[in-house]
């Protein structure tokens, strides 16, 4: 074939023109792969876990108020680092101040409870807005952190530490 033929192509862009198609990718489907999961009150519910703490989280549209065990987050989580952990999800998805959170937390310490609330908020947010799932999952917030304290063994001072050896 010669270069003067109409059906010849010298690059990939020319190949699309010869075939009569464009090189643009097909449009993404308009509907997300998952459906919105809401209760009768229009809230999304999820359970978050971290260490020994378990958090039940309800998420609904609002002004950004976060209530933990009936108290404001500033009172319950007094340390700023714990509040930062909870709000990481909203910073990643750029949804700060758009949702009200009601959480009840049991077990563990404050750090574990903050991690459990973060995990619960992440799960609930993806149930309310399924399109945000990829961003939240890429940040690693949907994965439950399975690290827990190792149990104490008999014949040991702690989980792994031996009793002090005495020669005499």
C-alpha positions as CSV (number, residue, x, y, z in Angstrom):
1,X,0.0,0.0,0.0
2,X,1.2,3.5,-0.7
3,X,1.0,6.6,1.5
4,X,-1.5,8.2,-0.9
5,X,-4.2,5.7,0.0
6,X,-7.0,7.0,2.2
7,X,-6.8,3.9,4.4
8,X,-3.2,4.2,5.5
9,X,-2.2,5.4,8.9
10,X,1.2,6.6,10.1
11,X,0.3,7.1,13.9
12,X,-2.2,5.9,16.4
13,X,-4.2,9.2,16.0
14,X,-4.4,8.6,12.3
15,X,-5.6,5.0,13.0
16,X,-8.6,6.3,14.9
17,X,-9.5,8.6,12.0
18,X,-9.2,5.8,9.5
19,X,-11.4,3.6,11.5
20,X,-13.9,6.4,11.9
21,X,-13.7,6.5,15.7
22,X,-12.2,9.0,18.1
23,X,-9.4,8.1,20.5
24,X,-11.3,9.4,23.6
25,X,-12.1,6.9,26.3
26,X,-15.8,5.9,26.8
27,X,-17.7,7.8,29.5
28,X,-17.9,6.3,32.9
29,X,-21.2,4.9,34.0
30,X,-23.4,7.5,35.7
31,X,-24.6,5.2,38.5
32,X,-22.1,4.0,41.1
33,X,-21.4,0.3,41.5
34,X,-23.0,0.3,45.0
35,X,-26.3,1.7,46.2
36,X,-26.9,4.1,49.1
37,X,-27.7,2.3,52.3
38,X,-30.0,4.4,54.6
39,X,-32.2,3.6,57.6
40,X,-35.8,4.9,58.1
41,X,-34.5,8.2,59.4
42,X,-32.3,8.9,56.4
43,X,-29.1,8.1,58.2
44,X,-26.2,5.8,57.3
45,X,-25.1,3.4,60.0
46,X,-21.7,1.6,60.4
47,X,-19.7,-0.1,63.0
48,X,-16.0,0.8,63.5
49,X,-13.4,-1.2,65.4
50,X,-9.9,-0.6,66.7
51,X,-8.0,-2.5,69.3
52,X,-10.7,-3.3,72.0
53,X,-12.9,-0.4,71.1
54,X,-16.1,-0.7,69.2
55,X,-17.9,2.4,67.8
56,X,-21.5,2.5,66.5
57,X,-21.7,5.5,64.1
58,X,-24.7,7.2,62.5
59,X,-24.1,9.8,59.8
60,X,-26.7,12.3,58.4
61,X,-26.4,15.6,56.5
62,X,-26.0,18.6,58.9
63,X,-23.6,21.3,60.1
64,X,-20.6,19.2,61.1
65,X,-21.5,18.5,64.7
66,X,-19.8,15.3,66.1
67,X,-21.3,13.8,69.2
68,X,-19.6,10.9,71.0
69,X,-21.4,9.2,73.9
70,X,-23.7,12.2,74.3
71,X,-20.9,14.7,74.5
72,X,-19.3,17.0,72.0
73,X,-16.1,15.7,70.4
74,X,-14.1,18.6,72.0
75,X,-15.1,17.4,75.4
76,X,-14.8,13.6,74.9
77,X,-11.6,13.7,72.9
78,X,-9.7,16.5,74.7
79,X,-6.4,15.9,72.9
80,X,-6.2,17.7,69.5
81,X,-4.5,14.7,67.9
82,X,-7.5,12.5,68.6
83,X,-9.9,15.0,67.0
84,X,-7.5,15.2,64.1
85,X,-7.7,11.4,63.7
86,X,-11.5,11.6,63.6
87,X,-11.7,14.4,61.0
88,X,-9.1,12.9,58.6
89,X,-11.9,11.2,56.7
90,X,-13.7,14.5,56.0
91,X,-10.4,16.2,55.0
92,X,-9.6,13.5,52.5
93,X,-13.1,13.6,50.9
94,X,-13.5,17.5,51.3
95,X,-16.8,17.0,53.3
96,X,-15.8,18.9,56.5
97,X,-18.9,20.5,58.1
98,X,-21.4,18.8,55.8
99,X,-22.4,15.8,58.0
100,X,-23.5,15.4,61.6
101,X,-22.1,12.3,63.4
102,X,-23.6,10.6,66.4
103,X,-21.3,7.8,67.8
104,X,-21.4,5.5,70.8
105,X,-18.1,3.9,71.8
106,X,-17.3,1.1,74.2
107,X,-14.1,-0.5,75.3
108,X,-10.4,0.3,75.0
109,X,-8.7,3.6,75.6
110,X,-9.2,7.0,74.1
111,X,-6.7,6.3,71.2
112,X,-8.4,3.1,70.3
113,X,-11.8,4.7,70.5
114,X,-10.8,7.6,68.2
115,X,-9.6,5.0,65.7
116,X,-12.8,3.1,66.0
117,X,-14.9,6.2,65.4
118,X,-12.7,7.1,62.4
119,X,-13.3,3.6,61.0
120,X,-17.0,3.9,61.6
121,X,-17.3,7.3,60.0
122,X,-15.4,6.0,56.9
123,X,-17.8,3.1,56.6
124,X,-20.9,5.2,57.1
125,X,-19.7,7.9,54.6
126,X,-19.2,5.3,51.9
127,X,-22.7,4.0,52.6
128,X,-24.2,7.5,52.3
129,X,-22.1,8.5,49.3
130,X,-20.9,5.4,47.4
131,X,-19.0,7.5,44.9
132,X,-16.5,8.4,47.7
133,X,-15.5,4.8,48.3
134,X,-12.5,4.8,46.1
135,X,-11.0,7.9,47.7
136,X,-11.6,6.6,51.3
137,X,-10.3,3.2,50.4
138,X,-7.2,4.6,48.7
139,X,-6.4,6.4,52.0
140,X,-6.7,3.1,53.9
141,X,-9.6,4.1,56.1
142,X,-11.9,1.3,55.3
143,X,-9.5,-1.4,56.4
144,X,-9.9,-2.4,60.0
145,X,-6.6,-2.1,61.9
146,X,-6.3,-5.6,63.3
147,X,-3.4,-5.0,65.7
148,X,-4.4,-5.8,69.3
149,X,-2.4,-6.2,72.5
150,X,-0.8,-9.6,72.8
151,X,-1.9,-11.7,75.8
152,X,0.2,-12.4,78.8
153,X,1.7,-16.0,78.9
154,X,2.2,-18.1,82.0
155,X,5.8,-18.3,83.2
156,X,6.4,-14.8,81.8
157,X,6.3,-11.3,83.4
158,X,4.4,-9.9,80.5
159,X,3.5,-11.2,77.0
160,X,7.2,-11.9,76.1
161,X,9.4,-10.6,78.9
162,X,10.9,-13.2,81.2
163,X,11.1,-12.8,84.9
164,X,14.5,-11.4,86.2
165,X,17.1,-14.1,86.5
166,X,18.8,-14.4,89.8
167,X,22.1,-16.4,90.0
168,X,22.1,-16.6,93.8
